[in-house]
């Protein structure tokens, strides 16, 4: 690898890091947003996680009964036997 190739590779790495940092921080534009916004965003994230957990629990209760799991095991074993 030549010196020019090494420099170009490092330049690409630095550029990628700068683009990621710019996308995440946005040139500090987020500082001009209302102070309550981070709390609202976290509240939405927590609410989405709670809803996802409830839905998962409901689906597991409905679709993962002992009878259904036993039936799935038996069906898989029948497939293996041919």
C-alpha positions in Angstrom: 0.0 0.0 0.0 1.5 3.3 -1.0 1.6 6.4 1.1 -1.1 8.0 -1.1 -3.4 5.1 -0.5 -2.9 5.2 3.2 -3.7 8.9 3.3 -6.8 8.4 1.2 -8.0 5.6 3.5 -7.6 7.7 6.6 -9.3 10.7 4.9 -12.3 8.5 4.1 -12.4 7.3 7.8 -12.3 10.9 9.0 -14.9 12.0 6.6 -17.2 9.2 7.6 -16.8 10.1 11.3 -17.5 13.8 10.6 -20.6 12.9 8.6 -21.9 10.7 11.4 -21.2 13.3 14.1 -22.9 16.0 11.9 -25.9 13.9 11.4 -26.2 13.0 15.1 -25.5 16.5 16.5 -26.8 18.5 13.6 -24.4 21.4 14.1 -25.9 22.0 17.6 -29.3 23.0 16.1 -31.0 20.8 18.7 -29.9 23.4 21.3 -32.4 25.8 19.9 -35.3 23.4 20.4 -37.7 23.7 23.4 -36.3 22.3 26.7 -39.2 19.9 27.1 -38.5 18.2 23.8 -36.0 15.6 25.1 -38.5 14.6 27.8 -41.3 14.3 25.3 -39.1 12.1 23.0 -38.1 9.8 25.9 -41.7 9.6 27.0 -42.7 8.5 23.5 -39.9 5.9 23.5 -40.9 4.5 26.9 -44.6 4.4 25.8 -43.7 2.6 22.6 -41.6 0.1 24.6 -44.5 -0.5 27.0 -47.0 -1.0 24.2 -44.6 -3.4 22.5 -44.1 -5.4 25.7 -47.9 -5.5 26.2 -48.5 -6.7 22.6 -45.8 -9.3 22.9 -47.2 -10.6 26.1 -50.7 -10.8 24.6 -49.5 -12.6 21.6 -47.5 -15.1 23.7 -50.5 -15.8 25.8 -52.7 -16.4 22.7 -50.2 -18.2 20.5 -47.9 -20.0 23.0 -50.3 -22.2 24.9 -49.1 -25.6 26.0 -51.4 -27.3 23.6 -50.1 -25.2 20.6 -46.5 -25.7 21.6 -47.0 -29.4 21.9 -48.8 -29.5 18.6 -45.9 -27.6 16.9 -43.4 -30.1 18.4 -45.3 -33.0 17.2 -45.7 -31.5 13.7 -42.0 -30.9 13.5 -41.2 -34.4 14.6 -43.5 -35.8 11.9 -41.7 -33.7 9.3 -38.4 -35.1 10.5 -39.6 -38.7 10.2 -40.7 -38.1 6.7 
